[in-house]
Amino acid sequence: MPRKLRRSKRNNVHGVEEWQRVLLAFGPAGVLEMHPAKKFDLMTTRPEKWREWWLSQREEIRAAWHGMFPETMPWAWWEFEAPRWNDRRFSAWSSRLPAPRLKISGSGVYRHDKQAYLPVHHSGCYALIEISVDDPPVFESEVEYMRRLDVS
C-alpha cells in the first residue's frame, strides 16, 4: 500500500533552518525580531554550533548579504572571521573580539577604558560613554576597515 509522503515542517537548506540563517546574517537581535518563537532555541544553542552553521553557510550568506548591503559584512563574519583584537588588557577575550574600527574624530570615551566592562561591539564599533552632542564620534567605515586590515 502506498504511503503518503510527509513534508518536513522545517525550512532547511543544507541542515540550517531559516532562523539560523537570520542569526548568521543579523545576529541574535535579528532572530528575536524576525522569529520570536525561536527565542528558546536561540538561548539554548552554543556559539560553537553557530560557528559550524557559519562554516557551512558562509558563501551563500555572504553572497545574499552583499546583494542587499554591499561593502559590509554579516554579523557572523564579525563574530568568527574578522581580524582579532590583540589588546593585552583583554587577553582572555582577544580570540573573540574583532579588531576595533578606528575613531577618526569626535568625543567619547570607550566604556571599557573607564569602567570594569568587557568590550562590547557592533560591527567593530565599541561602546562609548561621555559623548558630547556638539562633537559626536566619527568612525572609519567598514570599507576603510577592510582595506586597512587587508580583508576581502
C-alpha positions as CSV (number, residue, x, y, z in Angstrom):
1,M,0.0,0.0,0.0
2,P,1.5,3.4,-0.9
3,R,2.1,5.7,1.9
4,K,1.7,9.4,2.0
5,L,4.8,11.4,1.8
6,R,5.3,13.9,4.7
7,R,6.9,17.2,4.2
8,S,9.3,18.4,6.8
9,K,7.9,21.3,8.9
10,R,11.4,22.9,8.9
11,N,12.6,25.1,6.2
12,N,16.1,23.6,5.9
13,V,18.8,24.4,3.5
14,H,21.8,22.1,4.0
15,G,20.7,21.3,7.5
16,V,20.3,25.0,8.5
17,E,16.9,26.4,9.2
18,E,15.7,29.9,8.3
19,W,16.0,31.3,11.8
20,Q,19.6,30.1,11.9
21,R,20.4,31.9,8.6
22,V,18.9,35.0,10.1
23,L,21.1,34.6,13.2
24,L,24.2,34.4,10.9
25,A,23.2,37.4,9.0
26,F,21.7,39.8,11.6
27,G,22.7,38.3,15.0
28,P,20.6,37.4,18.0
29,A,18.6,40.6,17.7
30,G,17.5,39.7,14.2
31,V,16.2,36.3,15.4
32,L,14.3,37.8,18.2
33,E,12.7,40.3,15.8
34,M,12.0,38.1,12.8
35,H,11.5,34.7,14.6
36,P,10.4,35.5,18.2
37,A,9.1,31.9,18.6
38,K,12.7,30.7,18.3
39,K,13.9,32.6,21.4
40,F,14.3,29.3,23.4
41,D,16.2,27.6,20.5
42,L,18.5,30.7,20.3
43,M,19.2,30.8,24.0
44,T,19.9,27.1,24.2
45,T,22.3,26.9,21.3
46,R,26.0,27.2,22.0
47,P,28.2,29.7,20.0
48,E,30.3,26.7,18.8
49,K,27.2,25.5,16.9
50,W,26.8,28.9,15.5
51,R,30.4,28.7,14.1
52,E,29.5,25.3,12.5
53,W,26.5,26.8,10.8
54,W,28.6,29.8,9.6
55,L,31.2,27.5,8.1
56,S,28.5,25.5,6.2
57,Q,26.6,28.6,5.0
58,R,29.3,31.3,4.7
59,E,29.4,31.6,0.9
60,E,25.6,31.6,0.5
61,I,25.0,34.1,3.3
62,R,27.8,36.5,2.2
63,A,26.5,36.4,-1.4
64,A,23.0,37.2,-0.3
65,W,24.3,39.8,2.2
66,H,26.4,41.6,-0.4
67,G,23.4,41.8,-2.7
68,M,21.4,43.7,-0.1
69,F,24.2,45.5,1.8
70,P,27.3,46.0,-0.5
71,E,30.6,46.6,1.1
72,T,29.6,45.5,4.6
73,M,29.8,42.1,6.4
74,P,27.1,40.0,8.1
75,W,27.0,39.5,11.9
76,A,28.7,36.1,11.8
77,W,31.7,37.4,9.9
78,W,32.3,39.9,12.7
79,E,31.9,37.1,15.3
80,F,34.0,34.4,13.6
81,E,36.3,35.7,10.9
82,A,37.1,39.4,11.4
83,P,40.7,40.1,12.4
84,R,41.1,39.7,16.2
85,W,42.0,42.4,18.6
86,N,45.4,41.9,20.3
87,D,44.9,44.0,23.4
88,R,46.8,42.7,26.5
89,R,44.1,44.1,28.8
90,F,41.6,41.6,27.3
91,S,43.9,38.7,26.6
92,A,41.4,36.1,27.9
93,W,38.9,37.5,25.3
94,S,41.2,38.6,22.5
95,S,40.3,35.5,20.4
96,R,36.6,36.5,20.5
97,L,36.9,40.3,20.0
98,P,37.3,41.7,16.5
99,A,39.8,44.5,15.9
100,P,38.1,47.8,16.5
101,R,37.2,50.3,13.8
102,L,39.2,53.5,14.3
103,K,37.5,56.5,15.9
104,I,38.5,59.3,13.5
105,S,37.2,62.2,15.4
106,G,34.7,63.4,17.9
107,S,34.1,62.9,21.6
108,G,33.5,59.8,23.6
109,V,35.5,57.5,25.9
110,Y,35.3,53.8,25.4
111,R,33.2,52.3,28.1
112,H,35.8,49.5,28.8
113,D,38.5,52.1,29.4
114,K,36.6,53.9,32.2
115,Q,34.6,51.1,33.8
116,A,35.1,47.4,34.5
117,Y,33.2,46.2,31.4
118,L,34.2,43.7,28.8
119,P,34.3,45.5,25.4
120,V,31.0,45.3,23.5
121,H,30.9,46.0,19.8
122,H,28.6,46.2,16.9
123,S,30.4,45.7,13.6
124,G,33.7,46.6,15.1
125,C,32.5,49.8,16.8
126,Y,32.9,49.5,20.6
127,A,30.5,51.1,23.1
128,L,31.3,54.7,24.1
129,I,30.3,56.8,27.1
130,E,30.6,60.5,27.8
131,I,29.7,61.6,24.3
132,S,29.2,65.3,23.6
133,V,26.2,66.2,21.4
134,D,28.2,69.1,20.0
135,D,31.1,66.7,18.9
136,P,29.7,63.2,18.1
137,P,32.2,60.4,17.3
138,V,33.0,59.5,13.7
139,F,34.3,56.0,13.0
140,E,36.0,54.7,9.9
141,S,33.6,52.9,7.5
142,E,33.6,49.1,7.1
143,V,35.2,49.6,3.7
144,E,38.1,51.6,5.2
145,Y,38.4,49.0,8.0
146,M,38.6,46.1,5.5
147,R,41.1,48.0,3.4
148,R,43.3,48.9,6.4
149,L,43.4,45.3,7.6
150,D,43.6,43.8,4.1
151,V,40.4,41.8,4.4
152,S,38.3,40.7,1.4
